[in-house]
Amino acid sequence: MLKQTISRDDHIYECFPDIAMTPDGVLVCMYRECMMHAPFPFSRLVVRRSLDGGRNWQDKTLLTECVAAAERVDQTRSWLPADALAGYEQSLARIDEDWRIGASINCPRLICLTDGTLLLIVDFTLPANGPIRRTANKALRSTDSGQTWSELQDLELAHSGYQPAITELRDGRILLGLDIPDKGGAVCFSDDGGRHWGPAVSVPNSDAAFCDELSFVELDDGTLVGFGRNRVAEQARRPSAGVKVISRDGGATWSGPHETWLMGLTGRPKAGLLKSGEVCITYRCDMPNENLAMHVMTQDAARFEDLGDLIPRQPGPEDVPALLAQEKGEERPWYMTSYYPGRSFILDCDRSVHRDGGYSGWVQLPDGDILVVDYIHDDAPLAQIRSYLVSRSDYILFPPGDMPWLHPSWQPFRAMTYAMAERQFNRNREVSKS
């Protein structure tokens, strides 16, 4: 794995990145600038481009920005650092629309559509008229690989929301996932490139699991799966895993929430399909320190509705323990009969005592490697943007297409394997006699 810095400015908090690759191979990385995890006292949306597969990145381009209301800044001026006040004044001087004052940019997302258009959906937090914050979702587009961008365009949504997740489906529709205030996770669809949207469809929750920050993937058979964090477990301060919702009718109805093996998922996953057909998910893993994690699973595993669901595994010629157990009429251990086809991998750990990170994005490069982008404190005074070039051999030594837990062909020492099987058989026989 190759770890690199995309951007580090010790005077600005750089966070919440996403990445897309255009048909001509240009990589476009989008992220937010501010002074802390919350978008205060200013928030800016910027992009950088790479023309050489992520090895080098061009200077940033400013797309849009907002500032906090003057009274809020005045109330906090005594503890705001000089960099925060300077950034606020710089952004305020550029703003020429009143609605941007008192508003902020939350956690936007980026995708490259099949026609090569870059679609960036931004979730703005607007000044509240009461106890509930207001949201607005707007879009920016680029048709020249991120060199120039359109003006902000309002999305015609029945319900605006936070944490957008964008997925283009094979039938041409665009799926937009949102966290709608007081309603939870929901999806809506557009069949005209994101210019008009249908009604929101809520995803299910339960007393044990409340899904949010969902990211969606379409499997080969048309099944839609959304992976997200469990807000109930997180608020209870207990160890948690990610949850998922599943639709088998194109997003009209959803089942779940179902448990997953995405251990410690506490922030904004990014799900998608690899060229092998396997499902890849990057996410914030908080167990208990903050890590950037990646989980790769087969599509069969993505369809599972229960943690007990496993893939059947038949013994091969080299699988001496399983064959011996069969000959003697013994019941084989579970790992000789079935397995969960998935693998987790920690990409980075935030060593800072002011840890923050794990809101990531990724693309698969033409050579098959995965380029992940994330923000992290680590050795910087403020958050920075990093990339991770991940090869398959970084997380499993097995060809694409399956994620075996224990594969019989990887037991080369027949004599040792046979002896181990005999010992297991004899031990079971002694236990049964006693």
N, C-alpha and C positions, 0 to 999 in steps of 0.2 A: 504494500500500500504506500502511495506517495501522498504526503501531506504538504499543502502549500498555503500561503496567505494570499487571498484575493485583494483584500483591502484592510489596512490598519491605519487609523487616524486617532492618535491618542487624545484628541480634543473633541471627538464625536463618538457617540454610542451607535455602532452599526449593527443592525439586527434583522431578524425575520427574512432571510433570503429565500429566493426560489430561482430556478434555472430552467431554460428551455434551449433546444437546439433547432435551428432553422434548416430547411432542405439543403442549403449550400454549406452546411457545416459550421456556421457561426454559432458560438455559445453566447447567450445573453443571460446575465445574472442581475436580478433585481433585489434590492433590499431597502430597508428604512433607516434613516438617520434621525437621531434625537439625542437626549442626554441621559436616558435611563430606560428600563424595560417599558415603563409607561411613556406614551408619546408627549413628553413635556420638557421644556416650555415651547418647543417647536417640533415639527415632524416633517420630514422630507422623504420623497420617494425618488430613488436614483437607480440607474442601470449602468453596468459595465459590459463591454463586449470582448470576446476572445476570438481571434482568427486562427489560432494554432492549437486547438483542442484543450484549452484551459491552462497552457503553460504560462502565457502572458496575458495581461488584461489592460485594455485601453483606459484612458481617463474616464471618470464617471460623467454621466449626463443627468442633469436635474429634470425630473418630469413634473412634479407637483409638490406643493408644500402648504402647511398650515401653521398657525401659532395659537398659543393659549390667549384667553382674554386678558387684557391689560390688568384688570383688578386681581386676577389670580397670580399673575407674575409679581405684582407689587406686594401681595401678601406673603410671597415666598422669597422675595428678593434678598432677605437677610441671610438665607442659607444656600441660595443658588450660587454655584461657582461662576467665575468670570467667563469661562467658556460657554456656559449655558446662556448667560445674559447676552454675550456677544452673538451667539447663534440666533437667539431670539430677535435681536435688533436687525441682523442681516436678513432673516426671512421676512420680518415685518416690512422692511423697506422694499422688498420685491413684490409683496402681495397687493393686488389691485382689485380683489373681489371681497366684499364684506363678509360673505358666508365663511370664508377661510379663517377669519378671526374668531377664536373660541372653538374651532373645530380641530380634529386631529386625525391622523392616519393610523389605522390599527394594524392589520395583518394581511396585506394583499397577496394575491397569487398570480402566477404566470403560466401560460401554456402556448405552444405552437400548434396551430390547427393544421389539418391535412393540406389545406391550400397554401400553407406557408405564412399565413397571417399570425403575428404574435398578438395574443389577447391577454391583457392584464386587467384584472378586476380588483378594485380598491374598495375596502370597507372603511368609511369615514364615521367617526363619532361626532355628532353635532351637539351643540348646546341643548341642555334639557329644558323642557317647559314645565317639568314636574320632577317627581322622584325617579322616573325611568329615563335612561339615556335614549337619545334618538340615533338612528343609524341611517346611512345613505350609501348605496352601492353604485359606483361609477366605473366606467371602462375606458381604457386607452388601447389603441391599436397601432401596430407598425406593419407595413408591407414591404419594408426594405431591410429586413434582418436587424431591426433595432437601431438603425441610424437616425430615423426621424419617427415621431409619434404624433398621433392625432390629439385633438383637444379632448378633455374629459367629456364623456357622454353619459348621461343618466341612464341607468338600466330600468326598464319598465317592469318592476317586480311588484307583486301583490304584497309581499312582506320583505323589507330589507333586513339584513342580518350581518353577523360578524363571521370571521374566519372563513372566507370563501374557499371552496375547493372546486377546481374545474377539471372535467373529464370529457373528452370527445369520444362519442360512441361510434360503433361501426356503421350504424344507420344514418350517420350525419348529425344526429342531435348532440347538443352540448348539455351535459349535466352540471348543474351548479348546486353545491352543497353549502348550507349556511346554518349558523346558530342564530335562531330568531329569539329575541328577548321574550321571556315568559312562556315560550312555546317549545324550546329545545331544538334539536336537529331537524332539518327539513331539506328537501331537494326540489328543484324545479328544472324545467327543460326548455331549450330553445331549438327550433328547427330552421332558423335563418341566421346562423352564425353568431348568435348572442345579442341580436338587436331587439327581439321580443321574447317574452318568457311566459310560460304557462303557470297555472296555479301551483302553490307550494304543497308538497305532500310530506306530512310529518313522518319521521321514523319512530319506531316504538321505544319506550323506556319501561323500566320496572322499578320496584322498590329497592332492588339490589344494584341496579345499573342505570345511570343516566348518561346517554351518549352525547358527546360534543366533540368539536374539532374533527369531524369525520373526513376521511379521504376515500375516494371511490375508485374501483377498478372494474372493468368488464371482462369476464372470462370468455373462453372460446365458444361456449354454448349459449352465450347471451346473459348468463347470470351476472347480476350486479352485486358487488360486495362493498360495504362501507366500513372502514376500520377507524375507530376513535378511542378516546379515553373515557374512563368511567368516573364521572364527577362525584358519584356517591361515595365510592371507595376513597377517592382523593380527599374529599372534605372530612371523612372520618379518620384520616391520618392512618390508614392501614395499608399494608402492601397490596398492590393492585396489578392487574394485567389489563391490556386493551380489550375492548369489546368490538363486536361487529354486528351489522345488520345485513340482511340478504333479501334481494328481490329476484324472483324468477319470472316476472311478467313485465319487464322493461321499466321498472320503477314505479308502477302504479300502486303496488302494495309491498310491504316489507315485513319480514319476520325478525325476531330478536327482542332484545339484545342477547347475543350469544357470547360465551366466554371464548378467549383465545389464549395462545401461548406467547403473546406479545408481552412479556413480563416487564413490569415497571413503566408501562406507557403512561406518561403524564403530559404529553404535549404534542400537538400538531403533526400527525403522521403524514407521510407522502407515499401513496401506494400507486403501483403501476405494474405493467407486464414487461418482463424481459424478453429478448428475442427467443430464448429457449422455451417460452410459454410459462415460466415460473413467475410467481408474484413476488415483488420486492417491496419492502416497506422500510423507510427510515423514520426515526422518531426520537423524541426525548425520553430517555430511560432514567428514572429517578429512584434508585434502590440502594442506599438512601441518597448517595451523592449523585450528581447530575452527569449523565453520559449521553453521547450520541450513539444510538444503536441502529442496527440493520437486521432485518429478518427476511429470509428468503424461504418460500414454501411452494409446493406444487399447487396446481389448481384444485386437485382433490382436497388438499388440506384447507384451502380457502373456502370450500363449500361445506366443511364440517360444521355441524350445529352443536356439537357436544365435545368436551375435552377428551372423552373416552373414545371418540371415533378414531380409528387407525386404518392403515393400509395393510391388507393381507400380504404375508410374505411366505413364499414356499421355499423349502430347503433346496439348495443346489448341490451339485456333486461334491463341492469342497466343504459343505456345511456338515462336517462330521458329527458335532454334538446333536444337531437336530435329527440326522438320519439314525444315529445310535439310539436316541430317545424313542424314535418311532419303532425301531426294531424290538426294543425291550418293552414296548407298551407304556412308556412313561409319558406323562404330560409335559410338553415342552414349555420352558419359560416364555412369558409373553413376548419378549424381544426376539424370540426365534419364530414367532408366528405372525407378528404384525409390528408396525412402526408408525411414528408420526413423521411425515416427510417435510421437515422444516429445519432451519438452522439459524441461530442468532449469533451476532457478531458485534462487539463493542468497537466503534470506530475511533472514539476519542473520549477523554475524561477531563472535565474542567477542574483544574488544580486550584483555582482561585477560591478564597474564602467568600468572595462575592459572586459565586457561580451563577451562570445564566447561559443557557444555550439549548440546542436540541430542536429548534424549529428549522427544518431542513427542506431541501429539494434535491432532486437528482435527475440525471439523464443517462441513457446508455449510449456510449460512443460506438462508431462503426466497427471498431475492433472487438467489441464485446465488453470492454471495461465499463465500470459504472463511475461516473463523476458526481460526487455528492457535495453539496454546499451547505454550510451551517454557520451560525454565529456562536461565539464562545468568548468568555472573559479570558481565562487561562493566564498567560503571562502579560496581558495588556491591562492598562489602567481602566480602559473602557472596552466594551465588546468589539470584537473584530470579526471579519468574514474569512472563513477558511474553506478550502476544498480538499477532498479526499478522493484519490484515484484508486478504485478498488477492483482487483482482479478476482476471478472466481477462486483461484488458489489461495486467496487471502482468508477465505472462510470455509472452504471444503475442498478436499482432494478427490473429486469425483466428477465425471462429465456432466454437462447440463442435461436437465430433463428429469432428474430425480434427486431426492435429498435423503438417502438411506441413513438410518440410525446405526445399523450394524449390518454390513453387507457380507454375505458368505464368501465371496471371491477375495475378500481381504483377510483371509485367515490362511496364510501360506504354510504354516508349520503343522502339518498333519499329525505328526507324532505328539506334539505338545497339545494340540487340540483334542486328539483322541484321549490322552491321559486326563485332561481336564474333564472331559465328558464322563469318563469312567469314575473319577472321583466324585462328581456330582451325582452319578447314579448310585454309587455305593453309599454316599452320605444320605440320600433320600431313603434307601432301603434300611439303613440303620435307624433313621428317625422313625420310620414306620413300624419297626419291630419294638421300639421303646414305647 
